[in-house]
Amino acid sequence: MNPNGVTRNWVVRQQWLEGEECGVWVAKEKVSYLYICILEHYSDGTNGPPNETFWRFLRKD
């Protein structure tokens, strides 16, 4: 869970701490995928979900 209790959407140039949750909206499916950060990092175009080095899939909402 994120410190403020709010799940953030994944965007580039953000710091992600281990344990923070991230939501990714998939418009085609009309569903959000929820991931948890497993390795602290700054996001760029190569390390967003579903990159298994940095993220673990939790569920679809």
Buried (B, 14 or more C-beta within 10 A) or exposed (E): EBEEEEBEEBEEEBEBEEEBBBBBEEEEEEEBBBBBBBEEBEBEEEBBBEEEEBBEEBEEE
